[in-house]
Amino acid sequence: MGKTFNIGVIPGDGIGPEVITQALRVLDVCQELSDVSFDLHMFDLGAERYLRTGDILPAESLDQLKTVDAILLGAVGDPRVKPGILERELLLRLRFELNLYVNLRPIQLFEGVQSPLAGKSSAEIDFVVCREGTEGLYAGRGRSEQVETRNELALEESVNTYQAVERLLRFAFELSMTRDKHLTLIHKTNVLTFAGSLWMRVFEELAREFPDVSTHYMHVDAASMFFVTRPEEFDVIATDNLFGDILTDLGAAISGGIGLAASGNINPTRLTPSMFEPIHGSAPDIKGTQRANPIAAILSVKMMFEHLGLHDLSELITRSVAKDIKQNFAAARSTSQIADGIIHHMRGSSHEN
């Protein structure tokens, strides 16, 4: 009898429920092909709940989410709700409450996908970004004065602590040891001198603990250029919350688009459940059209399995997605048809084994 995992599922807004439906189909196939089982716990959180009741993340929902083994999130955001309300009070609050201090975003060009970067192959675009997830400018520190006047003042404070910087960078160094042993810190130390100094000093301190890892520093503006001109120079990247948010969208663009981009909000201590989500957002303009690409959501399941120690199932999804992309990426297919193709390869791979 295999192990049972409790998975919290937040389908969310816009195309979220559509891509999560397909991701759960893949999860069901994984149950069929293994001795692992999953108990799904569905959470009605997002725009519809907020518009219906005024609730965003009730205490009882948060308490229940803390008891699961992992969380799968579809998307957050709805044009009927003022920007920032759902994002800050649901998504960011979950990151803070669950202490999900590593936002992990793989940047990988699959064979069969044409990058907008001419001449770049799948071997040249394959790196991962470790973004700090609980501090920086997203910590919610700031204020406004004399709002809606010509004297308005708006302040946003970036919070950086040794503890948060050290644990994010330690994770990045440890991840580097499992890859090509090359770590790049990206910041803006020449302008953000207080935060930049903290990040750089901790980076150099940890580098002495990991002598096998080659280290490099790059300003964020230079890094954005090198993402486009020399992506092959990167293997593991460590950066702060805001820079990581921006750079990973650029990374998604050079590797085929946000429809392929998965992410994990990780608590490496495992004291709370980690949360996995596609980065594409709710895309309300294509809701209900069956044009949403579910691959990012499916790869988020892959990342969830990797975190849970289900390496065989994680690899099965990776191989099946790669095969499907190589054969069919250019084909015009609906959301469910893309999942059909991946599931076909999963079953075929299982028969081969």
N, C-alpha and C positions, 0 to 999 in steps of 0.2 A: 504494500500500500504506500503510495507516494505521499508527499507532503501537500497540504492545502494552504494556499496563500489567500489572505483577505485583501481584496483590491477595492479601494474607493474610486468611484468614477464620477467625475463632474463633466457632463457633456458640454455645458456652457451655452454660449450664444452663437448666433449666425450659423456658419458652416460647422461649428463645433460638433453638434449632434450627428451630422452627416459623416464626418470623418471618424468620429469615435465609434459609430456603428460598424464601420468597416474594420477598424482596429480590433474591435471585440470579436468580429468574425475570425480574424487571425488568431486571437487568443483562444477561441473555442477550438480551432484546429490543433493548436499546440496541446490542448488538453487531450484531444483524441489520439495524438501521436506520441504521448508520453504518459508517465504515471503520476504526473503533477496535476493538481486540480486548483481551480480558482473560484472563490466565493466573491461575487460582485456585490458591492454596496453602492447603490445609486444615490446621488445627492442632487437635489433640486436647488441649485445655486446659480445665480446669474441674473440677467436682465429680467426675465419673465417673473422670477420670484420677487425681485426688487420692486417691479412695477405693480405686482399683485398685492404684496404685503408690506413693502418698505424694508424688508429684511435683506441683508447682504451676506453676512456670515454669522448666523446666530450662535450663541455659546454652545447649545446642544449639538449643532452640526460640527463645530470645531472639536468638541470633545470626542465625538464619534470618529472624526477623521484621524485623530491622534491614535486610535486603536488599530488602524489597518496596517498592513505591511507595506503598501505603496499606494500612490494616488496617480490616476490618469486623468488629465485635464484636457478638454477640447479647445476652448477659446473663451476669451472674456472681452466684452465690448458690444455696445448696441447704440445706434444713432438716436434712439429714444431717451437715452440716459446721458446726462451731461458728462463729457469726457473727464476721466480721472476718478470718477466715483467707484465704478466697478473694479477698475484696474488697481486702484490703491487699496480699497477696502476689502477686496476679495483676493486678487492675485498677490499683491505685495504683502498683505496682512498674513496670508498663508506662509509666505517665505519667512516673514519675521517670527510668527508664532511657532513655526515648526523648526526654526533655526536652520533654514536651508541655505547655508552660506556659500555653497559652490553652485554656480550656474554653469553647467557643462554643455558646450555646444560643439559637436564635431562638424568640421568643414571638409567634405569629401566629394570629389567629382567621380561619379559612377561612370564606368565604361558604357558608352552609348548615349551619354548626355553631352551636348555641345556647350562648352563654356563660352561666355561672351569674350573671353580672353583668347585671342587667336594663337593657335599653336600650343596651347597648354593641354597636357594629357592628364589622365587620372592619377598617374604617378607623381605629378607635380603639384596637385592640389589635394592634400591629405594632411590636415592638421586639426588640432582641437584647442578651443579657447576655454580657459578657466576664468570665469568672471565672478568677482565677489558679489554676493547676493543680498547682503543685509545692511550695508552701510552706504557710504558715499553720498551723492546728491539725492539718492532715493530714500534716505532715512526719514524724510518728512520734517526736517528742521528748517524753519524759516518763518517769515511773516510779511504781511503787506500793510502799508500805511497810506492813508488818504486815497483809498481805492476809487477809481473812476473819476479822478481829477487830474489836472495837468501836473500836479506835484506828487503823483503816485510813486511809491517806493516799494519794490518787491525784492525780498531777500531770500535766497536759498542757501542753506549751509551744507557743506560736505563734511560728513562725519567719518573719521578714519581712526581706528584704535589699533594699538599694537596687536592685541589678541586676534582681531578679525583679519588683519593683514597677514599675520604669521600663519594662521590656520589655512587660509586660502593658498598662500605661497607654498606651504608644506605639502598640501595636496598636489599642487602643480609639480613640485619637485618629485614627489613619489610617482606621479603619473609619468613623468619624463623617464624615469628609470625603467618603465615597462615598454617604452617606445624607442625613439632614436636618441634619447639622452641629450636633448637640446631644448633649452627653455629660454623664451624671450619674455622679458618684462616690458609691458607697454604702459606708458604714463605720459605726463607732461611736466617733468621735474624742473624745467627751466622757467616755468611760469607759476605752476602750482607748487611753490617751494616748500610749504609746510607738509602737505600730504605727500608730495613727491619725495621729500627727504625721508619720511617714515617708510614708504614703500621701498625705496632704494636701500636703506640701511638694513631692513629686514631681509631683503633679497640677497644682499651680500653676506649677511650673517648665515643664512641657510645654505648658501652656496658652499660654505666651508664644511657643512655637514654632508654635502652631496658632491664630493670631488669628481665623480664620474660624469656628472651632468655639465655640459658646456652651457654657459650662460651668456646672454646678450641683452642689452637694453636698447629700446627704440622709443622715440617720441611718437605720440599717437598720430600726429599729422604725417610723419614719415611712414609710419606703419600702414596708414590708409593707402599711400602710394604704392608701397611694396606689396600689399595684398593684390594689387592689380598688375604690377610689373614683374614681381619676383615671388609669387606665393610659395614656390618650392623651398624658400629659405626658412619657412616656419614648420615647427613640429608641435610643440606645446607652447601656448601663450598664456600668461597670467596678466590680468588687468583689473581695473576697478569697475564699479557697477555701471556707470554711464558709458565709459569708453567701450566696455564689453558689449553693452546693448547695441551701440552703433556699429562697431566693427563686425559683430556676428551677422548682422543683416547684410553688410557688404560681403562677408564671407559666403552667405547663402546665395547671393546674386552671382558670384563668380563660379559657384559649384552647381548651378542649374536652377536656382530659384527657391523661394521660400516654401514651395510645395513639397520640397524634399528635405527640409531642415527640421530635425528633431532637437529636443533639448531635455536636460535633466536638472531639476532643482534638488541638490543633494545635501543630505546631512551625513557626512562620512562616519559620524559616531554611531549612527543607526539608533539613536535614542528616540527619534521621531521618524515617521515615514517620509521618504523622499517622494517628490512629485515630478511627473514626466509629461511633457506637452510639446506639440508642434509649435513652431515660433510664428506661424503665419497669421495669427489673429483670427478674428471672427468673420472677416470679409463679407459683410452684410449685403454687398452689391451682387454677390453670386449665390446667396442663400437660396436653396430650393431648386437650383438649376442643374444639379448633378455634375457641375464643372469643377468642383473642389477636388484637389489631388489628395488622396488619403495616405500617401506614402510617408509624409512627415509624421502623421499620427501612428502609423504602423512601425516606423523606426523608433518612435518614442516607446512603444511596447518592447521593442528590441533592447533599448537602453534600460528599461525597467527590469527586464529579465536578467541582464548583465549585473545590475545592482543587487538583485535577489540571489545571485549565484547560480542562475539557470543558464549556464554557458552554452549547453548544447542547443537549447531552444533559441537563444540569442543568435547563435551562428546559423541556425536553420533559417531564421527570418532574414538575416543578412544575405545569405546565399540566394534565397528565393527572390528578394527584392532586386539584387544585382542581376540575376538572370532575366527577370521580367523587364527591367529597365533596358538592358542590352538588346533585347529582342523587340520590345514594343513601345519604347519611350516616345517615339515620334508619332505613334498611332493616335487617332482621335478616339478616346474612350471615356466613358462616364466614370463617376466616382466608384460605383459598385463594380464596374468592369475591370478597373485597375486592381481592385482587391481580388476579383476572380482570378486574374492572371497570377498574382502572387501566391494565392492559395493553391492553384494548380501546380506551381513549382514546389511548394511545400510538400504536397502529397507525393509528387514525383520523386523528390529528394528522399523522402522517407522510404519509398519502395526500393530505391537504389541501395539504401543502407540495409 
